Amino acid sequence: MKIALLQLNPTVGDLPGNSALIASAARRAAGADLAVTSELALMGYPPRDLLLNADFVERSWLVLRDLAHDLADLSPILVGLAEPNPGEAGRPLFNSAALLREGKVERTFKKTLLPTYDVFDEDRYFEPTAESELLELGTTVLGISICEDIWNDRDQWLHRRYHTNPVQELVEAGAKAIINLSASPFTAGKQKHREAMLSHLAKKYRVPFFYVNQVGGNDDLVFDGRSSVFDGNGRLAARARGFEEDLIVADMANLVDRAAAIAKDDFTPESEIWRALVLGTRDYVHKCGFSEVLLGLSGGIDSSLVAAVAVSALGPQNVLGVLMPSPYTSPQSVQDAMALAHNLGIKTLTLNITDIMNSFDRELAKPFRGLPKDVTEENIQARIRGNLLMALSNKFGLVLLTTGNKSELAVGYCTIYGDMSGGLAVISDVPKTAVYRLAKWLNARGSEIIPDAVLHKAPTAELRFHQTDQDSLPPYEVLDDILERYIERHQSKEELFAQGFEKTMVERVLCLVKSAEFKRRQAAPGLKVTDRAFGSGWRMPVASRAW
Amino acid sequence: MKIALLQLNPTVGDLPGNSALIASAARRAAGADLAVTSELALMGYPPRDLLLNADFVERSWLVLRDLAHDLADLSPILVGLAEPNPGEAGRPLFNSAALLREGKVERTFKKTLLPTYDVFDEDRYFEPTAESELLELGTTVLGISICEDIWNDRDQWLHRRYHTNPVQELVEAGAKAIINLSASPFTAGKQKHREAMLSHLAKKYRVPFFYVNQVGGNDDLVFDGRSSVFDGNGRLAARARGFEEDLIVADMANLVDRAAAIAKDDFTPESEIWRALVLGTRDYVHKCGFSEVLLGLSGGIDSSLVAAVAVSALGPQNVLGVLMPSPYTSPQSVQDAMALAHNLGIKTLTLNITDIMNSFDRELAKPFRGLPKDVTEENIQARIRGNLLMALSNKFGLVLLTTGNKSELAVGYCTIYGDMSGGLAVISDVPKTAVYRLAKWLNARGSEIIPDAVLHKAPTAELRFHQTDQDSLPPYEVLDDILERYIERHQSKEELFAQGFEKTMVERVLCLVKSAEFKRRQAAPGLKVTDRAFGSGWRMPVASRAW
């Protein structure tokens, strides 16, 4: 039996578009005995509160029936979508896979384990099934699982989030292979864990696994594909490409020794994050209905890296770099920004903000009545720049990319409505030290993209004379270490002290993180690449007191 | 047996402060046989992802033990907080009520039904209990329930969200009264439903109910208190005040005929929303550690109402009104804004933005190369005003209140980083037609607050000459009707057509709602007063396609 894994890039809510994607891939897989999409593929994952619009779910079923009709001449296909719960109690929907066969929607298979943590909200919409969902196809019994259903094996977790293990139940009910429709978002290094887990499960239960993942960016989430197949000995038998659409067909009767079916997965930590950022940026811009972007170029490392991502995602002709020097901008910064633009082959525009700054100063002279300059005047500059960038965005229909990194966003070293302005925060989940690593990796790939000077000068916001980031922040190596432990690994103050971090520094950093909550609440969506990003997986109160 | 209901206003995360509140109220209730707080009272509801910081939960238990020790001389007290789940599987915590008795934390009672819809995310944190949680106190058996536990009775819902009914199970297990620790956020008109439900349950199961609600604002949520007691015949026996802290003690042996124990609940639709906005604004500002606010005064109805709310919340001496006229601002608008400020007794500051506008125009002349003026130039003005307001906020430590209403936010009739700037969106869940009703109600209370001219002129953003809102929007009566049906009642396009709304108008409005998603993603927290507010209960994708 041949199983086709349709690794597609659906757009959330685009039912006809997603249906067409599925139909086209199913036709390309025409020789297979069963084709399988990723989770909720017809709707695009995550559809979020579109699921609460009853007519969205209704229409998806009309589209599904049309799709079944269109594909009546093909072998059966499993398509992910939400299904109304007809029961008299429970959540309104199931997270289902519909079996299309001979022109009809024959039946559905439902998800058991519903992730409700980090960026996931599935208990908000879905009722779990307690059934073991088996599909008899010819003489083969397939166990149908959806994403999280395979992520609760006792061997994999010190503490399991759920009380049942659908994989074990499927096998005990007679499944001879496990199909899994997934929408598993990218985080750096996750594929290793996925494959180790799939391999372990296949070996433990002595059944092959067919894991189909979504690919593409949807708002803050990037799905990296890399769908894969393991034989019943836990050996990798096939793998789809990362970060692009792909189609693999695997023959259950002959799963081993097919190196040609295994797409390379030789990403470095840098190249993997780079691909995620490029895909996430491209899809955000395109799925919002745009093709061009702009961003402010300061001559610093962050905007340089974001410009390079944008060029890779959209092409140099679709990226506009805007220089907005003030009296505090050094000639070196302008030179570095222009060199970067030259290296990338993008257009630039220079708008000097000095006159506008002066007009603000004049208007505020009276209320500020000679008070000393402080962060207020720095923020005014950042907001003038935000206003200019948004004006260009509005006038010419370009998406503004915001360029702040995770370290800055964590401690609030950024101006709300200023440099935080934009439709997408490309690197807001990339810590500053990783920004440097990515820039160096990028340059090492071939010719110099990020000017060498940018890599070696001290980071500065240039909002006053002789300012550097390190005036008010710990060294980035230390800061990023503390932040990662606190944000991603949930370490407490006491644990940080025990690691040898200086007490006052830890307390200051955590206090800054808390104080910046009101800014982050209004931040642009940012591409998630770590285990815990600010955004939909970080839900902190604003008006609260530290304990 | 006398039961004391401690209706308190905790601050999220403020463990020592909340503990002190509880201790003080418990001492005032010293004659009671049992004192009861609201849900998670020690932590403040909703603690959100603070719950994922293990040391927050640990510290709350240290504080709880201290509290038990401090109150060792009093009768038992039930205190709400989160409790680690020691099981080898399941969510990390329970949503519990801890019984403090004789200086010790004696035991806990756990929540069964975990709301995960609208603004609620409890499945993210909590494991449900399947136990019926009974407390034997002297000769009386009390059924202990937490908030949602009492909201799933078959008689109350066409479709129940959960499969069990803890109230019924508690009664069947022997409970002679039901205690309920709640944190039930305000929405307009909700108290009627709560009391009808409590009355029905009390009568149906023939047991008295003791319902303790939280009071106070926490970010977008306002808790309205109005804790209440029903006897076993379903008659209201006691009610705490709305929108303020209160303490009621009810004697189970003598629950009827105590009119003096029933706080008036004679709110009109307008006065109820007003109280919620005032409380929400006051608590947001204070719980963020501020005492003063500023806002832009345009002479329009929205900023006038928000100024009035701010004055009621914080006192006129703590409110600064900023006028920022441009060449498009009519003398009437300035006059109306000044009249409002006079009526409210607040300070004003006038900053003319014409020179700053001109400096932007000069700098953008070249890139804009003679293109016609459009919404770009309007947004520039709004963002200049946002920048000035934030500059004053930064320099003087004032919280900026943003003044947009729900109708505008729904259709995107507002400028991101412009008039949307601010720490709190006071009326972002109040539709425009309700803004008028509130303003008229306010004036009818006594002397004129909102100048009569403001109530009667056509609404305008004054971002170009001869502009009125109705140039680009349907009449607000129609718009608000469509929006309420779509947003709060989840009606589909087809249902709206069937109601007689013009097809092109409905499609245009829903298209505007979708297009404004990127703005709302970056909106300030707004006080929820309707069944569905934008914010934590509205989770829509940005990069999606309409279906």
Interface residues (C-beta under 8 A of the other chain):
Chain A: T11 V12 G13 D14 L15 P16 G17 G44 P46 P47 R48 D49 L50 L52 N53 A54 D55 F56 E58 R59 S60 E88 A89 G90 R91 P92 T116 Y117 D121 D123 R124 H159 R160 R161 Y162 H163 G217 N218 D219 D283 Y284 K287 C288 L349 L351 N352 I353 D355 I356 N358 S359 F360 R362 E363 L364 P367 F368 L371 D374 V375 T376 N379 I380 R383 I384 G386 N387 L388 M390 A391 L392 N394 K395 I416 Y417 S421 G423 H490 S492 K493 E494 F518 R521 Q522 A523 A524 P525 S536 W538 R539 M540 P541 V542 A543 S544 R545 A546 W547
Chain B: T11 V12 G13 D14 L15 P16 G17 G44 P46 P47 R48 D49 L50 L52 N53 A54 D55 F56 E58 R59 S60 E88 A89 G90 R91 P92 T116 Y117 D121 D123 R124 H159 R160 R161 Y162 H163 G217 N218 D219 D283 Y284 K287 C288 L349 L351 N352 I353 D355 I356 N358 S359 F360 R362 E363 L364 P367 F368 L371 D374 V375 T376 N379 I380 R383 I384 G386 N387 L388 M390 A391 L392 N394 K395 I416 Y417 S421 G423 H490 S492 K493 E494 F518 R521 Q522 A523 A524 P525 S536 W538 R539 M540 P541 V542 A543 S544 R545 A546 W547
